[in-house]
Amino acid sequence: MAMKRLLTTLLLAPLAMLHSVGAPESQLQPASPAQGRPSRPSVGAIRWDAWSGGRVTEEVQRTLGPAKYHDRLPWFAEVKGDKQVRIDGSRPGIMDREKDHSYHRQAVFPARAAPAEIASHLQRALTFVREHEDICAANTSIIYAWNEHDEGGWLSPTWALGGQPNTSRLDAIREVLSARKASQNPAESVPKPISPRPAKVTVGPRELIRGRDNMPFVMDSTLATLRRDQNSWFFYHTVDWGKRIEKWRGTPSNPFEARVWQKSRDELFDLRGQYTNVHHAGLWLLNIHRLPDGNLLGVVHVELHPGPPAVNSGEKYALGLVFSTDGGDRWVYCGEIVRPQDAAGNVGGAPFLVVGDYFHVYFNDQGPSGRRAAVARAPVADVLKAARRGSVTPWRKFSDGAWEQDGLTGYGAAVLPQSDLGPGHPIDLHADAAWNRALGQYMVTSWCFGRGVGRLRLHLSDDAIHFEPPILVDEEPGQWMPYSTFLTVEGDRETDDMNAVGAEFFLLINHKSATNYSVNSLWRRKITVSPQPSR
């Protein structure tokens, strides 16, 4: 394959391009130590021209001829019918328009899920390159591909009704690279409030997954999830005061199809000598994040009991990190990352997100002004570098518009509103979080109980700090709804750790008697979302 022109004639300036084919060898070598390593990885795309006629162009015209593939066509294609197209990029008018790339600067493009997914993968790739200097010496990422339209890999503008090119994939990539460039300036690193974008959210009917008579355990946490294969998942659940962890396999329709194993705390976690002076330390595995190299990072809820486990008996709470190199059968405990300022307050946990170059974790903070739904963060690269050594890096809580409160001793601001429902259970973050590819927004769940009614709510945000008014997902008199889990729909195979979902997804909802914690049932609701025109 040959590149006929530099990609910079087509891409916006923030996309730093590579012109590797035919370049002198000296241009392809990584910077020497004396030169220093650039602070940001370079990014490029391989261009493959098949639009100037001949047998290759004829074959592409044939494969993209059916109407269902027309949205993969380059923007200048001619659609002659449901089964026939013509692709000729060598016409003078087309060449002139490509040289004048002002059409890339349009403000609005058709919204699709795929661009957000590409952006998410790019963020993870750049983080991996930056973190692994030893194996990524060139400090470079290459995106496949510029215009492999019929093979499913393309960034170039595509055909759409009306003849205007669809450049949404380029726009998504530009946002990622622009954000990374801005993040190099400390003055721009503090998030700023932004106007919420409207979204249409449809909540489907409640579906029973497991009734109270056939629940395999008393639910005591959200479900940690990890893809098993194309059609099934692993679901992890912790029981018996954090003494036992169970691994199940199943589907979004039947999460507890079969139990894979049950392990004690010490069989699953290598505590490396920590908590030896505590009567009982319970660890609940709540969230799993799969890394590009296949290793796993997990978030755990920690309870430290001075005597036999019991609620409100002087225990202390925290969130910690664990790391696994064998697919989740054994984890090394790295340490605590977040505590409520008053460590006797139940920290909850632990909605977990990747937000740009940072991990976010959401929790219940307890302090002088009472209980708050708060957030803390730490740089992805620093967290992973420390986790591979079996340790943790400092986390910072968000408060007063900045990330300056220590994760273990500070007091975070309320990022979710406290509902005024009278006596009952305040807003609680024994909950879950996910990135929504269709909306390009972050999602967090929370629950509360007031005036005899339990409620589960969904919160949307553009920046994972400032949230729109909550959306009521479920409510039931006499029922708590403490443990919710994001699930993909059965046909969604674009994510492998349930930290991202698409335009359709499920929320798995635990109903628990407000007067008897052991009386449980498990339900789900299908949520459908779509972006709306800006206000």
C-alpha positions, 0 to 999 in steps of 0.5 A, a space after each residue: 500500500 502507498 500513501 499518496 499525500 500527507 494526511 495533514 492535508 485532510 486532518 485538523 491541526 491537533 492530529 499529529 500525523 506520521 508519514 512513515 512509508 518511504 521516510 528515511 530510517 533516521 526519521 523513524 527512530 525514537 528520540 535519544 535520551 539527550 533529546 528527551 521524550 515528548 510529553 505526549 505520544 504522536 498519533 497518525 493514520 495510514 492512508 490507503 487510496 483506492 479511489 482513482 480507478 482500476 481493479 481495486 476501485 472496482 472491487 471496493 465499488 462492488 463490496 460497498 454497493 449494497 445500500 446497507 453499506 453506503 454510509 461507509 462510502 467516501 463522501 464524494 461517492 455517487 450513489 446510483 441505486 440500492 446496489 450500485 455506486 461510483 467512486 472516483 476521487 481523481 476528479 478535479 473538483 474533488 481534489 480541489 475540495 480535499 485541499 481546502 479542508 474547511 468542511 472539517 470545521 462544521 459545528 454539528 455532525 450526525 451523532 453516532 455511537 462509533 465515534 465515541 467508541 473510537 475516542 475511548 479506545 484512543 484515550 486508552 491507547 495513548 495512556 498505554 503508550 505513555 505508561 510503557 516507555 520500555 516497550 513503546 520507545 517510539 512514543 507513537 500510536 498508529 490508527 487503522 486506518 484512514 480509508 479502509 471503508 470496505 474493511 471496516 476501518 476508516 477515519 476519512 469523511 463518509 457519504 451521507 444523504 444530501 451530499 455533505 461529508 460525515 466527519 464525526 469520527 475525525 471530530 471525536 478524535 480531535 476532541 481527545 487530542 485537544 483535551 490531552 494538549 490542554 491537560 498539559 497546562 496546569 491552569 486548565 486542569 481544573 474542570 469547569 461547569 458546562 451546560 448539560 446537553 439534553 438527552 432522550 432517556 426511555 426507561 423500560 418496564 421492570 423485568 424479574 430476573 430472580 425472585 426472593 425464593 431462588 436468589 443464590 445469595 443475599 446480595 451485599 454489593 453491586 456485581 463486578 463484571 467481566 466479559 467471558 466470551 462473545 455471548 456471556 459474562 463473568 459476575 463476581 459477588 461478595 458475601 458473608 462480611 467480605 469473607 467469601 467471593 463468588 464468581 458466576 458465569 451467565 448472560 444479561 438475561 441470566 447472570 447466575 447461570 452457573 457458579 464457577 468458584 467460591 473462594 475465601 478472602 485469603 484464597 482470592 486476595 494476597 493482603 501482603 501482611 496488611 490488616 494483621 492487627 485487625 480482628 476482621 478485614 472484609 474486602 468486597 470486589 466491586 468493579 473491574 477494569 481490564 487493561 489493554 495488556 489483559 491485566 485487571 485493576 479492581 476496586 474493593 470496599 474495605 471494612 475493618 472490624 475491631 471485633 466480630 463483624 456487625 453493622 455499626 459496631 465501631 468498624 472503619 471503612 475505605 476503598 482500595 485497589 487490587 491488581 490481577 495478572 491471571 484473569 481475576 483468579 488471584 489479586 494482590 491488594 495494593 492499599 487504600 485510596 479513599 476513606 470518608 473523613 469520618 472513617 466510621 461512615 460507610 464509604 459505599 462503592 464504588 462507581 468507577 470511571 475512566 475520565 480522560 487521563 484520570 480514574 474517578 471513583 464515587 463514594 459516600 463521604 462523611 464529615 462535619 456537614 454530614 454525608 455527601 456523594 463525593 468523587 476522587 480521582 488520580 492519574 491513570 498512568 500513576 495508578 497503573 504504575 503503582 498497582 503493578 508494584 503492588 502499591 497505590 498513588 495519592 488520590 484527591 477529592 473534589 471540593 470547592 472547584 479543585 482537586 486538593 482534598 486528600 483522598 484519605 483525610 480530606 472532605 469532598 464536595 457533594 457532586 450528586 444532590 441529597 434528596 429531601 425525602 424525610 426520615 429514611 436512608 440518604 442518597 447512597 453510592 453503593 452503586 455503579 457507573 459507565 461511559 455511554 457511547 451513544 450520548 458521549 456522557 458519563 452515567 452514575 446511579 444512586 439510591 435513597 429511601 424516604 417516606 417509605 419508598 425506595 428509589 433508584 436514580 440515573 445521573 448524566 454528566 459531560 465531565 463526570 463532576 457536574 451532573 444533570 437533574 437525576 432521572 428516576 429509574 425505579 421506585 417501590 414502597 417498602 423496598 431498598 434498592 442498594 445495589 445496581 449494575 450496568 449491563 450491556 444488552 445481549 447483542 452489544 459486544 463493544 465492551 469487555 468490562 461493562 465500563 461502557 455501554 451503548 444506546 441500549 443497556 440494562 440496569 440490574 436492580 436489587 430490591 431488598 425489604 426495608 425491614 429484612 435485609 435478607 429478603 431479596 429479589 433481582 430485577 432489570 430495566 432496559 434503558 434506551 438513550 439518544 442525543 437531542 439537538 442542543 438547546 
